[in-house]
Structure formats: structure tokens, C-alpha cells
Amino acid sequence: MKENEKRRRKPLTLQDKWRLDGEMYESDNNLTEEEIEQNIEKLIKIVNNNIKKKGRTQK
């Protein structure tokens, strides 16, 4: 076994994980601000429709 295989890596803190996630998201994100806003509006409509449907079935 090599020397560097024996050493354990220090575990990442939660802040490190969040920072890395943010960096990966930014590098993968090719959307414009307008496209992001449109996607958010679509998601809000979907959620609202699901809430309405759920309310109808519970009555």
C-alpha cells in the first residue's frame, strides 16, 4: 500500500460541501436570468395546480 493511500482525507465541512455544490452549479448553468425566471414561474404554476388538485380530492 502506498503512503498516500494510508492517509485519510480530512472530511469536508458542510460549508465546504455547499461551496463546491455552488461552484458546480455555476459551471453547469448556461441559462440566462430570464430563462431562470421563466422556469421558476412554471414551477410555481405546477405547484399551485398540484395544491388545487390535492384540495379537490380531500373534500
LUMDOKE-938432 format. One record per residue: residue in three letters; x, y, z of N, C-alpha, C, CB in turn. Coordinates in steps of 0.001 Angstrom, whole numbers, plus 500000, padded with zeros to 6 digits. Glycine has a CB too. Layout:
AlaXYZXYZXYZXYZ;...
This chain:
Met500844498820500000500000500000500000500891501246500000499039499997501225;Lys500577502186499160501376503395499072501128504276500293501058504160497778;Glu502079505138500549501992506023501721500759506928501651503262506882501835;Asn500487507496500472499352508411500375498012507675500436499441509211499085;Glu497984506383500181496749505616500317496419505363501782496861504288499568;Lys497454505348502625497243505102504046496633506317504744498559504725504713;Arg496994507502504266496492508719504901495016508901504598497286509945504433;Arg494306509339505597492887509612505389492699511081505062492056509220506633;Arg491759511338504191491445512705503826490564513314504908490751512768502444;Lys490835514569505225490026515273506213488611515419505650490647516674506567;Pro487587515064506426486218515180505907485844516637505636485220514562506896;Leu485038516825504606484605518173504252483597518685505271483999518196502838;Thr483674519967505535482659520577506393481430520855505535483191521896507071;Leu480329521146506179479097521448505455479281522679504568477935521668506438;Gln479997523670505077480243524880504287481071524558503045480960525944505139;Asp482046523658503176482845523250502013481971522558500971483991522314502445;Lys481071521699501431480175520998500508479281521983499776479320519968501259;Trp478737522958500515477874523967499889478652524777498862477272524903500954;Arg479896525148499201480725525928498283480990525133497004482059526323498958;Leu481331523861497157481595523016495989480338522826495147482140521653496430;Asp479189522628495807477928522495495076477638523761494285476768522192496039;Gly477868524917494907477637526193494228478540526362493026477844527346495186;Glu479796525973493176480740526080492061480344525158490915482160525751492529;Met479912523949491236479494523015490188478237523531489498479247521605490776;Tyr477294524074490276476057524585489693476358525743488756475077525029490792;Glu477223526659489184477556527809488349478251527386487065478436528782489116;Ser479105526378487127479813525945485924478880525200484963480998525053486304;Asp477841524545485494476904523806484652475752524671484149476354522628485413;Asn475573525841484734474408526662484442474677527557483237474026527508485663;Asn473966527281482144474109528087480934472865528919480665474402527196479739;Leu471945528995481623470696529712481426470874531197481703469605529135482319;Thr470083532006480991470080533439481262469151533705482440469639534255480004;Glu469229534915482974468360535298484096466888535157483704468657536754484546;Glu466563535559482478465181535495482006464686534048481946465059536153480622;Glu465532533143481459465157531731481389464962531141482779466217530936480628;Ile465799531549483716465659531068485089464338531535485676466831531552485961;Glu463994532816485465462726533349485970461537532624485344462629534858485689;Gln461614532327484049460534531599483385460384530202483973460793531512481874;Asn461494529537484249461436528201484851460835528252486245462831527579484909;Ile461168529277487011460599529427488355459097529638488267461260530603489104;Glu458654530478487320457216530715487149456493529421486768456972531797486074;Lys457090528623485893456495527339485512456368526424486722457333526656484419;Leu457421526367487541457381525520488734456306525982489712458743525512489424;Ile456164527293489879455139527824490779453753527433490279455255529362490899;Lys453516527529488967452224527135488404451956525654488640452176527447486902;Ile452959524826488436452803523381488639452465523085490092454086522628488227;Val453178523724491015452925523501492442451520523956492806453967524244493306;Asn451116525119492324449771525622492624448699524692492073449585527031492049;Asn448896524169490867447936523229490294447861521952491119448310522898488849;Asn449010521467491586449023520263492413448315520500493738450457519802492662;Ile448483521689494307447804522016495567446296522046495345448297523381496126;Lys445863522644494230444428522699493927443861521298493743444172523542492665;Lys444577520450492994444118519076492766444039518311494076445052518348491787;Lys445018518489494929445041517793496210443870518250497078446381518037496937;Gly443555519536497034442439520078497799441110519515497328442422521589497702;Arg440960519311496026439713518753495476439525517306495888439705518859493951;Thr440597516539495918440473515111496229440232514873497711441723514366495787;Gln440609515805498570440435515614500004439034515971500471441443516434500759;Lys438258516697499675436910517118500092435933515987500099436397518200499198;
